[in-house]
Amino acid sequence: MDVHRVSNHNQMDYNYDNMEPKHGKMLPCPEDRFDSGLDSLKEDELVTEFEDMTVDAHDHTQEYEPWRNAVTEDGDTPLHLAIIHEATEHALHMIKLSHNHPFLNLQNHQRQTALHLAVITEQPLLVEKLLKAGCDPRLTDDSGNTALHIACKRGSLACFGVITQNCQRHLTSIVSFPNYNGHNCLHLASINGYISLVENLVQLGADINAQEQCSGRTALHLAVDLQNPTLVRCLLDLGANVNCLNYGGFTAYHLTYGRQNEEIRCQLFERTAQELRELPDSESDESDMEDLDLSEDELYDDIKFGKSKSTGAGPGIANMNEDGVRSGQSWSRSQSSVLRTMKQQDHDLHCSESHNRKLRGRSLHPLMFP
């Protein structure tokens, strides 16, 4: 018997109206029925497939559960409360049932999302689950901080690592995004002295010379303001530009004037361009120059008025008083610039001497400084 002919005969389909075979449509023969996907599954695998189908249907019906619309007087959702009170199992259950659901990005009255709260409460596991479930890492609270900003501000290395690993798509924009105080993630890490976070941010592509929007200070300016020599050294090693000016025209070296830390001053003196070591003219000097444009009558009208009213006083006394006030006025206009020059010369000399000591040895011959 021809096996192929029998197989072709059995591969006929039937019309249910007249139960006659339909020509041209073939069905698999009985010998090949185990080639189908369903029949090839083992019994255990088949049970697992049905269980997964049941879970999917259950998740679909949970999209309309009323607990997602419940909020407290502070705007907190049940997920917010579970995170705040560290009810991890309940939080994980709600996250699982809300995969890619807008519920995950709901904000309370402080505009905090569940992701913000998970970072604040230092729960990196929930941070990871929220990000993988579709929580938006770009949302900001009422201070303009994203979850990554909060991690940098609080020094949370664990949450920082989870966020940077799970939001590669938006990482560049989040790192450079300023909050409402004008500070980006690098500025916050620098202000709070978290050197490891500063190093990680620069490695991730953060602009080390980015200026904060309030006064134009870079991370190096902030480190000098905080008198943190370790952070200053770290930023210099990472390639910070010492010649960068803030909005007032000051370099980081200028900010060392009047500060006690000699190590910071000498580190910056060696690297700052010579033409940028001198302090720029202040606004007080400009106002003094504007006063010089006024006439003597406008400057000393009160002195002349007193002179005309006086009786018995000779011209010598009047001239002496007038000259005395004028000379004092002239000295006051120039004293700030003179003192600044003297202070800067002493400052530069001290740093230059320290630099020379490093080059020549620990001590100098006493005859060099009589």
Phi and psi in degrees as a GROMACS rama.xvg file:
@    title "Ramachandran Plot"
@    xaxis  label "Phi"
@    yaxis  label "Psi"
@TYPE xy
-79.1633  115.626  ASP-2
-65.0437  -41.3567  VAL-3
-65.0284  -35.5611  HIS-4
-69.0378  -37.9091  ARG-5
-66.8397  -39.5091  VAL-6
-64.063  -40.632  SER-7
-67.4041  -33.4723  ASN-8
-68.4411  -36.9347  HIS-9
-77.9433  -13.1157  ASN-10
-91.4901  33.9529  GLN-11
-97.0534  140.419  MET-12
-97.7357  160.944  ASP-13
-125.712  148.032  TYR-14
-90.1294  126.13  ASN-15
-70.3644  -17.6443  TYR-16
-73.0301  -47.8408  ASP-17
-118.933  3.54048  ASN-18
55.3864  27.9656  MET-19
-97.3324  149.203  GLU-20
-65.748  141.703  PRO-21
-95.4361  126.163  LYS-22
-76.6648  139.225  HIS-23
93.7852  -6.63023  GLY-24
-116.43  124.93  LYS-25
-112.438  148.889  MET-26
-115.068  153.832  LEU-27
-65.0808  145.27  PRO-28
-75.0888  158.583  CYS-29
-57.4954  -30.6797  PRO-30
-69.9043  -20.3198  GLU-31
-103.889  10.1696  ASP-32
-68.5469  -23.0021  ARG-33
-77.849  -0.454182  PHE-34
-82.3575  -12.023  ASP-35
-71.2963  155.569  SER-36
-63.2158  -39.0837  GLY-37
-69.6233  -44.7913  LEU-38
-72.0717  -22.1562  ASP-39
-81.5622  -12.0061  SER-40
-72.4173  143.128  LEU-41
-77.1839  166.758  LYS-42
-63.6279  -42.202  GLU-43
-65.1203  -40.4862  ASP-44
-66.2843  -35.4548  GLU-45
-65.7548  -40.9093  LEU-46
-62.9009  -40.723  VAL-47
-63.5887  -40.706  THR-48
-61.9897  -41.5812  GLU-49
-67.5152  -35.9034  PHE-50
-64.6659  -40.7931  GLU-51
-64.0032  -38.4188  ASP-52
-63.7625  -36.1545  MET-53
-67.2702  -40.8579  THR-54
-64.076  -42.1791  VAL-55
-60.6084  -42.6182  ASP-56
-66.3925  -35.7563  ALA-57
-66.3656  -42.1451  HIS-58
-62.3971  -37.3398  ASP-59
-65.3391  -38.6103  HIS-60
-73.2521  -25.309  THR-61
-73.2199  -12.6062  GLN-62
-61.6257  -20.3893  GLU-63
-108.085  18.222  TYR-64
-70.3611  137.923  GLU-65
-70.2775  -18.9001  PRO-66
-65.7812  -18.905  TRP-67
-70.8596  -21.1103  ARG-68
-95.573  -0.936948  ASN-69
-83.3956  130.885  ALA-70
-137.86  154.78  VAL-71
-87.6607  -179.718  THR-72
-66.8254  -17.7495  GLU-73
-93.2675  1.83017  ASP-74
85.2067  8.95505  GLY-75
-80.8676  136.139  ASP-76
-87.151  170.056  THR-77
-56.5621  -33.0625  PRO-78
-68.0098  -41.6056  LEU-79
-57.6646  -46.4473  HIS-80
-65.0705  -39.1864  LEU-81
-63.7999  -37.3468  ALA-82
-71.7102  -43.2777  ILE-83
-60.0417  -42.9683  ILE-84
-90.0105  7.80413  HIS-85
56.9948  37.7253  GLU-86
-86.1829  78.0401  ALA-87
-61.844  -42.6118  THR-88
-62.9353  -42.9866  GLU-89
-65.6898  -40.0093  HIS-90
-64.3132  -43.7057  ALA-91
-63.2547  -37.156  LEU-92
-65.2109  -43.4803  HIS-93
-67.6418  -36.213  MET-94
-64.8625  -41.1426  ILE-95
-63.5575  -38.0196  LYS-96
-80.8326  -6.84023  LEU-97
-121.657  34.4527  SER-98
-60.5428  124.593  HIS-99
56.6496  30.733  ASN-100
-102.303  142.766  HIS-101
-57.5064  -18.9659  PRO-102
-56.1873  -33.3095  PHE-103
-66.659  -25.2197  LEU-104
-103.06  11.3023  ASN-105
-65.1607  141.112  LEU-106
-114.241  142.453  GLN-107
-82.1875  -168.658  ASN-108
-69.3999  -15.8913  HIS-109
-96.1485  11.3904  GLN-110
60.6537  29.7581  ARG-111
-91.2669  132.653  GLN-112
-91.1123  175.791  THR-113
-61.0348  -32.105  ALA-114
-66.929  -41.9924  LEU-115
-57.0982  -47.7484  HIS-116
-66.8958  -34.4858  LEU-117
-65.9432  -35.2438  ALA-118
-72.512  -42.2234  VAL-119
-61.2988  -40.2354  ILE-120
-87.4863  6.27825  THR-121
56.5817  60.9023  GLU-122
-125.789  79.2479  GLN-123
-61.1784  -28.4322  PRO-124
-62.2415  -45.7319  LEU-125
-67.7742  -34.0849  LEU-126
-59.8453  -44.5274  VAL-127
-65.3567  -45.716  GLU-128
-63.5395  -39.0108  LYS-129
-65.2594  -43.4533  LEU-130
-65.9688  -41.325  LEU-131
-70.9749  -23.8831  LYS-132
-84.8104  -5.98586  ALA-133
111.94  14.3881  GLY-134
-70.0927  136.692  CYS-135
-82.865  116.056  ASP-136
-78.4203  -3.64191  PRO-137
-90.18  -9.4164  ARG-138
-69.5276  143.177  LEU-139
-116.178  154.794  THR-140
-87.7309  -168.177  ASP-141
-74.1856  -1.52853  ASP-142
-106.535  3.91997  SER-143
81.1195  14.789  GLY-144
-94.9604  131.934  ASN-145
-81.7872  176.672  THR-146
-62.8302  -33.5901  ALA-147
-69.4257  -37.2147  LEU-148
-58.445  -43.1627  HIS-149
-65.8048  -39.9434  ILE-150
-62.4804  -39.1375  ALA-151
-70.4904  -36.1305  CYS-152
-70.033  -35.6672  LYS-153
-93.0343  -8.46898  ARG-154
73.3878  31.0377  GLY-155
-86.6896  96.6778  SER-156
-65.621  -37.8506  LEU-157
-64.2032  -50.9068  ALA-158
-66.6064  -36.4637  CYS-159
-59.1467  -46.2032  PHE-160
-64.6144  -40.5063  GLY-161
-64.9733  -43.8695  VAL-162
-66.2312  -46.582  ILE-163
-66.9847  -26.9922  THR-164
-82.5972  -23.0891  GLN-165
-110.887  5.49666  ASN-166
-137.843  52.2493  CYS-167
-60.7442  -29.8164  GLN-168
-64.8088  -38.7879  ARG-169
-108.813  9.53704  HIS-170
-63.6821  -42.6291  LEU-171
-61.251  -44.6957  THR-172
-69.8312  -36.4496  SER-173
-68.2157  -42.1828  ILE-174
-62.8125  -37.8959  VAL-175
-89.9833  -4.37165  SER-176
-74.9224  126.951  PHE-177
-86.4435  145.733  PRO-178
-82.6581  -171.528  ASN-179
-71.5115  -11.0964  TYR-180
-93.9985  2.16819  ASN-181
84.3951  9.99707  GLY-182
-102.609  132.826  HIS-183
-93.0983  -173.115  ASN-184
-62.7754  -38.9037  CYS-185
-65.8676  -39.8782  LEU-186
-63.0232  -42.2483  HIS-187
-65.3939  -41.739  LEU-188
-65.4095  -35.883  ALA-189
-70.745  -43.8973  SER-190
-59.3984  -38.5135  ILE-191
-92.0815  1.85496  ASN-192
74.4612  26.7838  GLY-193
-91.7752  90.1172  TYR-194
-66.6876  -38.2948  ILE-195
-62.9814  -37.8736  SER-196
-68.218  -37.2163  LEU-197
-60.3098  -45.805  VAL-198
-62.9496  -43.4303  GLU-199
-65.166  -40.3564  ASN-200
-63.9483  -42.3221  LEU-201
-65.0527  -39.3974  VAL-202
-64.9333  -29.8549  GLN-203
-81.9065  -2.45629  LEU-204
108.658  8.7438  GLY-205
-66.3254  141.225  ALA-206
-74.8616  111.641  ASP-207
-69.7021  -20.4286  ILE-208
-102.922  14.7656  ASN-209
-63.6063  138.961  ALA-210
-100.339  134.162  GLN-211
-71.9114  149.498  GLU-212
-80.2804  -7.63284  GLN-213
-79.8147  -51.9374  CYS-214
-133.088  6.92668  SER-215
78.3246  19.1393  GLY-216
-78.4094  141.366  ARG-217
-90.2954  178.057  THR-218
-61.077  -32.0169  ALA-219
-68.6446  -41.6654  LEU-220
-57.6686  -44.4348  HIS-221
-63.9721  -38.8969  LEU-222
-64.6195  -36.9176  ALA-223
-69.6808  -42.3199  VAL-224
-58.0147  -38.0438  ASP-225
-84.3549  -4.16675  LEU-226
53.911  50.9179  GLN-227
-110.117  92.056  ASN-228
-64.4723  -32.265  PRO-229
-65.4049  -42.2911  THR-230
-68.2916  -38.7228  LEU-231
-59.7744  -46.5809  VAL-232
-62.9083  -40.6403  ARG-233
-62.2254  -46.089  CYS-234
-65.6936  -38.1467  LEU-235
-64.9942  -40.6397  LEU-236
-66.3309  -30.1419  ASP-237
-82.2777  -4.87783  LEU-238
101.247  25.0101  GLY-239
-65.1625  142.842  ALA-240
-83.7174  111.263  ASN-241
-74.7785  -16.5412  VAL-242
-93.7975  7.88255  ASN-243
-72.6983  135.241  CYS-244
-102.403  143.335  LEU-245
-83.6897  -174.601  ASN-246
-66.4023  -19.5445  TYR-247
-88.7967  -0.617731  GLY-248
84.4163  20.1011  GLY-249
-106.321  138.082  PHE-250
-85.2622  174.055  THR-251
-64.3075  -31.6676  ALA-252
-65.0359  -37.5172  TYR-253
-59.7412  -32.0077  HIS-254
-73.3374  -8.4491  LEU-255
-80.8798  -12.3648  THR-256
-64.3483  130.739  TYR-257
80.8057  0.451378  GLY-258
-99.11  156.096  ARG-259
-89.4068  -20.3099  GLN-260
-79.9397  106.633  ASN-261
-72.4335  -29.7368  GLU-262
-62.6588  -45.8069  GLU-263
-63.4406  -44.0262  ILE-264
-60.0606  -44.9717  ARG-265
-72.0763  -34.875  CYS-266
-60.1112  -44.2288  GLN-267
-77.3973  -32.3542  LEU-268
-60.6529  -40.7887  PHE-269
-66.7214  -27.0701  GLU-270
-104.238  -21.0151  ARG-271
-75.636  138.611  THR-272
-59.41  143.096  ALA-273
-61.0915  -37.4465  GLN-274
-71.6652  -11.7148  GLU-275
-104.543  5.70066  LEU-276
-80.4926  -24.8967  ARG-277
-79.0164  139.114  GLU-278
-67.1325  138.171  LEU-279
-70.8484  160.233  PRO-280
-63.0206  136.281  ASP-281
-87.2002  170.076  SER-282
-66.8669  -28.6767  GLU-283
-65.5266  -36.4822  SER-284
-66.7646  -38.2758  ASP-285
-64.7617  -39.1401  GLU-286
-67.8405  -33.7689  SER-287
-65.3868  -39.0984  ASP-288
-66.9045  -34.1174  MET-289
-65.489  -34.246  GLU-290
-65.0503  -31.0679  ASP-291
-67.0911  -21.7904  LEU-292
-75.2936  -15.8871  ASP-293
-75.8406  153.522  LEU-294
-73.4496  161.077  SER-295
-65.5134  -29.4571  GLU-296
-64.3673  -40.2512  ASP-297
-70.8881  -30.6458  GLU-298
-79.4016  -39.4244  LEU-299
-122.116  28.1626  TYR-300
-61.5914  -36.341  ASP-301
-68.538  -32.941  ASP-302
-68.2011  -43.3483  ILE-303
-64.5245  -36.5591  LYS-304
-63.5514  -42.2473  PHE-305
-65.3797  -35.1979  GLY-306
-66.8034  -41.1008  LYS-307
-69.9088  -27.6038  SER-308
-83.8198  -17.8291  LYS-309
-75.5351  148.837  SER-310
-128.19  138.245  THR-311
82.2345  -0.0415332  GLY-312
-97.2689  128.663  ALA-313
-76.131  167.087  GLY-314
-64.15  -26.4592  PRO-315
-64.3435  -40.7805  GLY-316
-66.1382  -42.9168  ILE-317
-62.9407  -42.8796  ALA-318
-64.8203  -38.9496  ASN-319
-64.2877  -44.0235  MET-320
-62.9481  -44.8218  ASN-321
-64.6415  -43.629  GLU-322
-65.3323  -39.06  ASP-323
-62.2477  -43.9201  GLY-324
-67.0477  -40.0424  VAL-325
-66.721  -42.5426  ARG-326
-65.3107  -39.1549  SER-327
-64.5742  -39.4216  GLY-328
-63.4447  -42.6974  GLN-329
-64.5078  -39.0878  SER-330
-66.239  -38.6845  TRP-331
-66.0347  -30.3152  SER-332
-71.7182  -28.3494  ARG-333
-103.502  -11.3153  SER-334
-65.9967  -36.2334  GLN-335
-63.7419  -42.4581  SER-336
-69.6946  -36.0524  SER-337
-66.2232  -47.3204  VAL-338
-63.2612  -36.7866  LEU-339
-64.066  -43.5553  ARG-340
-63.1279  -44.4012  THR-341
-63.3309  -43.064  MET-342
-65.3769  -39.1411  LYS-343
-68.4727  -38.8808  GLN-344
-62.6475  -44.086  GLN-345
-62.6597  -39.9557  ASP-346
-63.4899  -48.0166  HIS-347
-67.8014  -36.7231  ASP-348
-63.609  -41.8481  LEU-349
-62.6726  -44.7699  HIS-350
-67.5621  -36.6051  CYS-351
-65.7491  -40.3652  SER-352
-63.143  -42.0088  GLU-353
-62.8653  -38.9904  SER-354
-65.279  -40.8353  HIS-355
-65.6199  -36.7009  ASN-356
-61.6024  -38.3114  ARG-357
-65.0928  -34.6776  LYS-358
-79.396  -36.3649  LEU-359
-97.8932  -16.9447  ARG-360
134.129  -178.909  GLY-361
-71.7613  -35.4708  ARG-362
-128.017  153.991  SER-363
-112.055  159.348  LEU-364
-66.7287  135.366  HIS-365
-61.5036  -24.2571  PRO-366
-71.5675  -15.0671  LEU-367
-72.7083  -23.8905  MET-368
-129.867  81.2001  PHE-369
